[in-house]
Amino acid sequence: MKEKDFEGIRSLPLFHEMEEENFQELMRVAYFQTFPPQIELISEGEPSDFLHIVADGMVELFSNWNNRETTMAIVRPVGTFILAATVRDAPYLMSARTLEKSRIVLLPSQDVRAVFDKDNAFARAVVTELAACYRSVIKASKNLKLRTSTERLANYMLRRQELAGGAPSFELPIEKRKIASQLGMTPENLSRALRTLGEYGLEIDGLKVTIADRDDLTRFAKPTPLIDDPGT
């Protein structure tokens, strides 16, 4: 890796407060690789040899069981996966593949654990990130168990609009079938839900979404920070 590649990684909360000597130790053993789209980076059940950092591009975390597949999460720059498996030296519980051309930093798990044992700031950052991941899992579970599929989609669209700066129209970041999978829906359910949300001011053309009446959509979605706010 080149020195200029370190900056984005160093700015991550996971690495920001750790001792410079320990950060440099990790960077010396890091690999920086570029992968084309649709390359499987890890497979669930395999040993967690590396902590991955998405520097550029987009990575899908997914899982398979009994000939079924579901999208678990989408990781964008600059983001890490899968930290818990690295810390525990446990098998990956999810697989990961690139959705577009991506630059990935790979940190050997044994080196991450060695630094965890001796750098208190890094250890605290790891615990903080794992706590945030745990809370996100609780929110995702509440989203699935307490809401209908149409309510989940409505809140997803409101969140995407927020990430687009509140613009009335915005582009979806991934194809609709992956959004459906991430929200625990079939593509057919997604299509029906989109038709229903048309009654509340949501219009969609391909990947372009327009929310003509945000207030009406919000009244239907009933967002709550205890599910929808990533900072809570």
Phi, psi and omega in degrees: 000149177267157183303323183293338180284344183287333193300312181296324179290316182298330182283346178296141177306329181297328186245353192295321187261357185287159180300138182302320180300319180288325176297315179296326178298318178293320182292331180293333181257005183280152173246139179240111185232150177251131182238142174286173179296153174064033174259126178282120184271319177219159179234136180300141182095342179278157177298147182274083184283332186222147162270129184256142175233124178275110179272322176213150177100207183207137182233135177260129170264128185216168181217153180234146171200130174052047179066020175243150180227143178220145174277126181266319182194162174241128181251128180241167180294149342265116185222156183250156168200152346250108191292318185300317179296323179296312183295320184274352186054048185242162179296152175296135175268350179225159171261166179217141175216154178284140174263340176210175178304127189223144172256125186237133172264131179245120178252121179305130185300323181295327177287323176298317180293324179296318179289324177304321184289337187242350182246106185296321181295319178295318179299317179296320180295322177297314179298319179298317180292320178296323177296319178296320178296319178299315181294325178293326177294319177298316179297318179297321179294317177297319179301317182287322188271335186257347185240152170287166179298324180292321177294322177297316180295319180299315179292325175300316181294320177297320178294319178297323178295319177301317180293338177272013178081016179085008181296142180300326179240143181203165180259137173290142186281339182222166182294155188296327181293330177284327173297317178301314180297317180297329182267007179072036182235159168272159176304325179294318177297321179298316180299317179294320180295321178297321177296320178297317182290344174299333178287348182245023172091013178258128177237144180221137178223102187068242177257001180272125180247137173234127176255101185284332182222088183296323181298317181294318179294323179293321178298324178287316186287327183051058180296149177222140179298338181285354172235319195258344183269113181294345181269355182272000000 
